[in-house]
């Protein structure tokens, strides 16, 4: 009958309205999900750009010296003499050599910026290093040429030094330097085997 037809039509219209609302809800949720995906994607891209893998440890003393020079170019100047010594060095812990050179730069960076608040000896001790401000008089007399370094037409006495004590599996490494006149920088004059010392 006509009444039954109207009832069926009303039911169909109600069902159609419910479905239309459900579709609207689903579309809204889909939009939200798309926005979340876009945000996450942007974040991942940013994180990927910001992420830098740790560089591999240096494999030679020369590489350690050159990397320290690059990473501390505001403070460390490296002489050709130091490069030659580093190239010949048989010290077998280049990663430690790099850390020590960076510690050297850090100490002098702080020294040049203002009072250290302690002696250089103590500053190096805080980095577990033994600082020597000079060499012996007899050694200076016998081997003075080893403790001189020419840089930009000027000779510098490279008597300030630290020595990484020899270990059976690593060997020994000495680092000598001098402060550059009128500049907040130091000249690394030797990175290599222990220089000669007088035995009497």
C-alpha positions in Angstrom: 0.0 0.0 0.0 0.9 3.7 -0.2 1.4 4.0 3.6 3.9 1.1 3.7 5.7 2.6 0.7 6.1 6.0 2.6 7.3 4.2 5.7 9.9 2.3 3.8 11.0 5.6 2.1 11.3 7.3 5.5 13.4 4.4 6.8 15.6 4.6 3.8 16.0 8.4 4.1 16.9 8.0 7.8 19.4 5.3 7.1 20.8 7.4 4.3 21.2 10.4 6.7 23.0 8.2 9.3 25.4 7.0 6.6 26.0 10.5 5.4 26.9 11.6 8.9 29.1 8.5 9.4 30.9 9.4 6.1 31.4 13.0 7.3 32.9 11.7 10.6 35.2 9.4 8.7 36.3 12.1 6.3 37.1 14.4 9.3 39.1 11.7 11.0 40.9 11.0 7.7 41.8 14.7 7.5 43.1 14.6 11.1 45.2 11.6 10.3 46.7 13.2 7.2 47.7 16.2 9.2 49.3 14.0 11.9 51.2 12.1 9.2 52.4 15.4 7.6 53.6 16.7 11.0 55.4 13.4 11.7 56.9 13.4 8.3 58.2 16.9 8.7 59.6 16.1 12.1 61.4 13.0 10.7 62.8 15.0 7.9 64.1 17.7 10.3 65.5 15.1 12.6 67.3 13.4 9.6 68.8 16.7 8.6 69.9 17.6 12.2 71.3 14.1 12.8 75.0 13.8 12.2 76.7 10.5 12.8 79.8 10.5 15.1 82.9 10.6 12.9 85.1 7.6 13.0 88.1 7.8 15.3 91.3 9.0 13.7 93.6 6.1 12.6 96.9 8.0 12.6 98.5 10.7 14.8 98.7 13.0 11.7 95.0 12.6 11.2 94.3 13.3 14.9 96.4 16.4 14.6 94.7 17.7 11.5 91.3 17.0 12.9 92.1 18.8 16.1 93.4 21.7 14.1 90.2 21.9 12.1 88.0 21.6 15.1 89.9 24.2 17.1 91.1 26.5 14.4 90.4 29.5 16.7 93.1 28.5 19.0 95.4 25.9 17.5 98.0 26.8 14.8 100.0 23.8 13.6 103.6 24.1 12.3 105.0 22.0 9.4 107.5 20.6 12.0 104.6 19.2 14.0 103.0 17.7 10.9 106.3 15.9 10.0 106.7 14.6 13.5 103.1 13.4 13.6 103.5 11.6 10.3 106.5 9.7 11.6 104.9 8.9 15.0 104.2 5.3 15.9 102.0 6.2 18.8 99.1 3.7 18.6 96.2 5.5 20.2 95.4 8.3 17.8 92.0 8.8 19.3 93.6 9.7 22.6 96.0 12.0 20.8 93.0 13.9 19.3 91.3 14.2 22.7 94.5 15.5 24.3 95.0 18.1 21.6 91.4 19.2 22.0 92.0 19.5 25.8 95.0 21.6 25.1 92.9 23.9 22.9 90.2 24.1 25.5 92.6 25.1 28.3 94.1 27.9 26.3 90.8 29.0 24.9 89.7 29.6 28.5 93.0 31.1 29.5 92.8 33.7 26.6 89.1 34.5 27.4 89.9 35.4 31.0 91.6 34.1 34.2 91.6 30.3 34.4 91.0 30.5 38.1 93.9 28.1 38.6 97.4 27.4 37.5 98.1 25.8 34.1 99.5 22.8 36.0 96.1 22.4 37.8 94.1 23.0 34.6 96.0 20.2 32.8 95.7 18.0 35.9 91.9 18.4 35.6 92.2 16.8 32.2 94.5 14.0 33.7 97.6 15.5 32.0 100.9 16.5 33.5 102.0 19.9 32.3 105.7 20.9 32.0 106.4 24.6 31.6 110.0 24.2 30.6 112.9 21.9 29.9 116.2 21.4 31.8 119.0 23.8 31.3 121.4 21.1 30.2 118.9 19.8 27.7 118.3 23.3 26.4 122.1 23.6 25.9 122.6 20.3 24.1 119.4 20.0 22.1 118.1 23.6 21.7 117.5 23.1 18.0 114.9 20.4 18.7 113.0 22.8 20.9 112.8 25.6 18.4 110.0 26.0 15.9 109.8 28.5 13.0 106.5 29.9 12.2 105.6 32.9 9.9 109.3 33.9 9.8 109.7 33.9 13.6 111.3 31.3 15.9 109.5 30.2 19.0 110.9 28.1 21.8 108.5 25.1 22.1 109.4 24.2 25.7 105.9 23.9 27.2 104.9 20.3 26.8 102.9 17.3 27.9 103.9 13.7 27.4 101.5 10.7 27.2 103.5 8.2 29.1 104.5 5.1 27.2 102.4 2.0 27.5 103.3 -1.5 26.2 100.5 -1.3 23.6 100.5 2.4 22.7 104.0 3.9 22.9 104.8 7.5 23.9 103.6 10.8 22.5 105.0 14.3 23.3 103.2 17.5 22.5 105.2 20.8 22.5 103.8 24.3 21.9 104.3 28.0 22.4 102.0 31.0 22.7 102.0 33.2 19.7 103.0 36.7 20.3 100.1 39.2 20.3 97.5 36.6 19.4 95.1 34.4 21.5 96.5 31.3 19.9 99.1 28.7 20.4 101.6 27.2 18.0 101.8 23.4 18.1 105.4 22.8 17.3 105.8 19.1 17.9 103.5 16.0 18.1 105.5 12.8 18.1 108.1 10.8 19.8 109.8 12.2 22.9 112.5 14.8 22.1 116.0 14.2 23.2 116.9 15.1 26.8 120.2 15.4 28.5 121.2 12.5 30.7 123.7 14.3 32.8 
